[in-house]
Amino acid sequence: MYCYTVEKAMSEKITDNFRLHEFRCKDGTDVPEELMDNVRLLCENLQVLRDHIQKPIRVISGYRSPKYNRRIGGARRSQHMTAKAADIKVSGMSPKEVKDVIVDLIKQGKMHPGGIGLYTTFTHYDVRGRNARWYGKGIKDDRP
Ligand SMILES: [Zn+2]
């Protein structure tokens, strides 16, 4: 019975195109109950992006348990540990194109201000509430 409810909760839709299990930590840790509001806010904003680009978004990294984050050498105060961040990929769009759309949507007040990291194979977005920008290894700063 317990397992059934957990499984049911994990397959639950948070928004039209995002389900909770997509944000589960790669080490198998579920998003903790106390971080559910964060993951909901994140999904609502990813849904705005999804509706705008009209293409599926693949979450390659969502929530990270503190232990997992240490193991992969993530930032000490990574937004992934609070379930406020997602590394995403969109087929048919480059990480830079995805980043540019997010920047525009934030400027228009349609997406929550937050962190945007551009990497060679994915785009990081988080809902920390203030703007932060950075570039992963191998990416040239493209700010004007
Ligand atoms: Zn990230």
Residues whose N, C-alpha, C, O or C-beta is under 5 A from the ligand:
A	BS01	ZN	A85 A86 D87 H124
